Amino acid sequence: MTRLGFDTLRYSQRLKATGMSEQQAVAQAEAMAEALGDLAEALVTKEFFHAVLDKELGELRSTLRLHSWILGVLVVTNLIPLLKGAG
């Protein structure tokens, strides 16, 4: 799991400095840490993203190459009889 640097003690101290009770500040800091932890689970690194993207694009290029060959074969197989009939 990706870890985000979140200092709950510092955050709760800042909340207390604004007039929030210690109990509320600690509860708020814990809730914020939990929310950020959940968010961090959905994050990916730039390197991982690029690796997955490169893999997917490679597969797409291969499929496109195959489709180009199939289209070429279809064009040729349909064009030859037309040219023979015209001659």
MOCORRA-V854150 format. One record per pair of residues at least 24 apart in sequence whose C-alpha atoms are under 8 Angstrom apart, sorted by the first residue. I is the first residue (numbers start at 1). GAP is how many residues later the second one is. Records with the same first field share a line. If there is no record, write none. Layout:
I = GAP / GAP
//
This chain:
1 = 39 / 40
2 = 38 / 39 / 41 / 42
3 = 34 / 37
4 = 32 / 33 / 36
6 = 27
8 = 25
//
